[in-house]
Amino acid sequence: MILVGILAGLGVYEMAERILERIVGAPEVGAVWVLTPTGKYRDYNFFRYNPKIRHINTWAGPDSHDATGINRERIRLAIASALPILPWPVEWIWFGDEDALPAENYFSELAKIYYEFPVLMTGRTNNFDGRRWYDWAGFQMDGHPFTIPYESWDHPRWSATAYCSGNQHLLNRAGFDLGVPYRDVKGEDPHFCRDFRAAGGQLIFRPELLCTLQKYHPPANFGYQPALP
């Protein structure tokens, strides 16, 4: 079974409802935690009549993109508390955001994947216009993030700074059980990935898993050659 934790900093309105409907409609998904700032939702009945949804109706810290780390950690802790009493075994836990729509086959593909060792995994993420966004990424020597080429995603050249974007963090049960926390810092996802590797986990990229952002983001940096590692 798969668990999902969605950070909805902008609240749950039509876009997020559409994404959550796809998630809760997947038979492979057992439960979904949704964290919103207090009262930021279009219709409370959306939570009330979706038995898979656990709504966390508070936001820690300022209501901004800078507070995602501490709130993602609150979702992680809520899932950790629920795991011992769930009636079915859990193999994957996905941490995502309210604007990333999983492909129709996302969860059926995810359910096929198994690793015996602790894994933090991500798949492809496309921008709203169809172009690739930051999914499997690293840092140039000048400190700017860039998208690592899919065809060489596991090349040692990128390994020192490789990280999974925070809108598609997939932890297998062994990886989740390492208990690595999300830090209360701006841009928590690379920190989480470094901490995860330091705890003994491995980072994996799986191209068959696709999410598409439902609002436009600035174009990704595909790498400035002189500044690449």
C-alpha positions in Angstrom: 0.0 0.0 0.0 1.1 3.6 -0.6 0.7 6.6 1.7 0.7 10.2 0.5 1.5 13.5 2.3 0.6 16.6 0.4 1.7 20.1 1.4 -0.9 22.6 0.3 0.5 25.9 1.2 -1.9 27.7 -1.2 -4.8 25.8 0.2 -7.2 23.3 -1.4 -9.2 24.8 -4.1 -10.2 23.6 -7.6 -6.6 22.8 -8.8 -5.6 20.9 -5.6 -9.0 19.2 -5.4 -8.5 17.8 -9.0 -5.1 16.5 -8.0 -6.3 15.0 -4.7 -9.2 13.3 -6.5 -6.7 11.5 -8.7 -4.6 10.5 -5.7 -7.5 9.2 -3.6 -9.0 7.5 -6.6 -6.0 5.2 -7.0 -6.7 1.8 -5.4 -3.0 1.5 -4.5 -3.3 4.5 -2.1 -4.4 3.8 1.4 -4.4 7.2 3.0 -3.6 10.8 2.2 -2.5 13.5 4.6 -3.2 17.1 3.5 -1.7 20.0 5.4 -3.2 23.5 4.7 -3.0 26.9 6.4 -6.0 27.3 8.7 -9.2 27.6 6.7 -7.6 27.6 3.3 -9.9 25.3 1.4 -12.9 25.8 -0.9 -15.2 23.2 0.6 -14.7 21.4 3.9 -17.0 18.6 2.7 -14.2 17.7 0.3 -12.2 16.4 3.3 -15.2 15.2 5.2 -16.5 12.9 2.5 -13.1 11.5 1.4 -12.4 8.7 3.9 -8.8 8.4 2.7 -8.0 12.0 3.6 -6.5 13.2 6.9 -6.7 17.0 7.0 -4.1 18.9 9.0 -5.8 22.4 9.2 -2.9 24.5 10.6 0.4 25.9 9.3 3.5 26.3 11.3 5.4 29.6 10.8 4.8 32.2 8.2 2.3 31.4 5.5 4.9 31.4 2.7 7.2 29.2 0.6 9.9 29.7 3.1 8.1 27.5 5.8 7.7 24.4 3.7 10.4 22.4 5.6 8.8 22.6 9.1 5.4 21.8 7.6 6.6 18.9 5.5 8.1 17.6 8.7 4.8 17.8 10.5 3.3 15.6 7.8 6.1 13.1 8.2 5.6 12.9 11.9 1.8 12.4 11.5 2.4 9.5 9.1 5.0 8.0 11.4 2.5 8.1 14.3 -0.1 6.4 12.1 2.0 3.6 10.6 1.9 1.2 13.6 -1.9 1.1 13.7 -2.6 0.9 9.9 -4.4 -2.3 8.9 -2.2 -3.0 5.9 1.5 -3.1 5.1 3.0 0.0 3.6 5.7 -0.1 1.0 5.9 3.6 -0.3 5.3 7.0 1.2 5.1 10.0 -1.2 5.6 13.6 -0.1 4.4 16.1 -2.6 2.8 19.4 -3.2 -0.7 20.6 -4.2 0.2 21.6 -7.7 1.8 18.3 -9.0 -0.6 16.0 -10.9 0.5 12.4 -11.0 0.1 10.6 -14.3 -2.9 8.2 -14.5 -0.6 5.2 -14.3 1.6 6.8 -11.5 0.5 4.6 -8.6 0.2 1.4 -10.6 3.8 1.9 -11.8 5.0 2.8 -8.3 3.4 -0.3 -6.8 5.6 -2.5 -9.1 8.9 -1.0 -7.7 10.6 -2.7 -4.7 14.0 -2.2 -3.1 15.3 -4.1 0.0 17.5 -1.2 1.1 16.5 2.3 2.2 15.6 4.4 -0.9 14.6 8.0 -1.5 13.3 8.1 -5.1 11.9 10.6 -7.6 10.5 10.5 -11.1 10.1 13.0 -13.9 8.4 16.4 -13.3 7.2 18.5 -16.2 6.4 22.2 -16.0 2.9 23.4 -16.9 4.0 24.0 -20.5 5.3 20.5 -20.9 9.0 21.3 -20.5 11.1 19.5 -17.9 11.3 21.2 -14.5 13.6 20.5 -11.6 13.1 16.8 -10.7 16.5 15.1 -10.6 18.8 18.0 -10.0 22.2 19.1 -8.7 24.2 22.3 -8.1 26.6 24.0 -10.4 30.0 25.2 -9.0 28.4 28.7 -8.8 25.7 27.4 -6.5 22.8 27.5 -9.0 20.7 24.4 -9.3 20.5 22.6 -12.7 18.7 19.6 -14.1 20.9 16.5 -14.3 20.6 14.7 -17.7 18.3 11.8 -17.5 20.6 9.6 -19.6 23.4 9.9 -17.1 21.4 10.4 -13.9 23.6 8.1 -11.8 26.9 9.2 -13.2 29.5 9.8 -10.4 30.1 13.3 -11.8 26.8 14.5 -10.3 26.7 12.4 -7.1 28.1 15.0 -4.7 25.2 17.4 -5.1 22.4 15.3 -6.6 19.0 15.7 -5.0 15.3 14.9 -5.6 12.9 17.9 -5.9 10.5 18.2 -2.9 7.3 17.9 -4.9 8.0 14.2 -5.6 9.9 12.6 -2.6 9.2 8.8 -2.6 10.4 6.9 0.4 10.2 3.1 0.6 9.3 1.8 4.1 13.0 1.0 4.8 13.9 4.6 3.9 11.1 6.1 5.9 12.1 4.1 8.9 15.5 5.8 8.9 13.6 8.6 10.6 15.4 11.4 8.7 13.6 14.7 9.4 12.9 17.6 7.1 14.9 20.7 8.3 13.2 24.0 9.0 15.2 25.8 6.3 14.5 27.4 3.0 14.9 24.9 0.2 14.6 21.9 2.5 14.7 19.3 -0.3 18.5 19.2 -1.0 19.2 19.2 2.8 16.8 16.3 3.2 18.5 14.3 0.4 22.0 14.9 1.9 20.8 13.9 5.4 19.2 10.8 3.9 22.4 9.7 2.2 24.3 10.4 5.4 21.9 8.1 7.3 22.7 5.2 4.9 19.9 5.7 2.3 20.3 5.8 -1.5 18.9 8.2 -4.0 17.2 6.7 -7.1 15.6 8.2 -10.2 12.8 6.4 -12.0 11.7 7.9 -15.4 8.5 5.9 -15.6 7.0 8.0 -12.8 5.7 11.3 -14.1 4.1 14.4 -12.5 3.0 17.5 -14.3 2.8 20.9 -12.5 -0.6 22.5 -12.8 0.6 26.1 -12.7 3.5 27.6 -14.5 7.0 27.8 -12.9 10.0 29.7 -14.1 11.9 27.6 -16.7 14.5 25.2 -15.3 18.2 25.6 -15.8 19.5 22.8 -18.0 23.1 23.5 -17.0 25.6 26.2 -17.9 28.5 24.1 -19.2 31.5 26.1 -17.8 29.9 25.9 -14.3 29.0 22.2 -14.2 30.8 19.9 -11.8 
